[in-house]
Amino acid sequence: MSSKAFTEYEVLLRLRDAEIDQKLFLEKGGLTRVPAVVLRKQNVISFVHTVSLSHNYIQEMDAFEMALFERVQTLDMSFNHLTSFSAVPPLSDSLTDLDLSGNFFTSFPHGIRACMALHRLDLSKNKIDSIEDEALL
């Protein structure tokens, strides 16, 4: 695990940039969860179209955290410690590009079925050993 996680100040600087370019990059930050300061800045997050939380130590995102990213079209959660993924509306309606590569999935994540607008999905570098027929229907 990284010895240094993003400070609240560093996250605030990135949120300021996200207000301008509608992209939030929090990769390689030693994060184990979505930072609390991000959860408090819903007014900024609601305009973000691209979120990268790659190369962290995130094991899960709860429904509240997922719902914050209501307009996100591109979500990069690659190289974390995820074992499950649940997209909730409105995220499931807007998400077009999802990168879950390099996590700890052993089966096809059921929550992906809810992502009706999804055009690109990357599940490479996981240890998926089977995909149930209904997972792709």
C-alpha positions, 0 to 999 in steps of 0.5 A: 500500500502507498505510504501517502494518500492524497490530502484533502487539499490535494483532492480540493485542487483536483476538484477545482480543475474538475469544475473547469474541464469536467474531468476528475483524476484521482489515480495513484492516490493511495485511496481506499474509498472515494474521499469524503471531500468529494462526497461533500462537493456534489455540486461539482461532481454533478457536472463531471463527465470523466472520473478516474480512480485507477491505481488505488486500493478501493475495494468497494463503492456503495450505492451513495458513492455511485449515485454521485457520479450521475453524469459520468460517461467514462469511469476508470476503476482499473487496478483497484481491489474491487470484487463487485460492481453495482451501477445504480441510476442515473449512473447506469443510464449515462455510463458509456465507457467502463474500465474495471481491468486489473481488479479481483473479479472472479465472475462477470460483475452483475451490475454491468447489466444495468448499464444500458448505454455502455459501449466499452467495457474492459475487464482484462487482467481479472481472474474471471473463470466463468460468465453465466449466460444470463450475465450477458442478456 
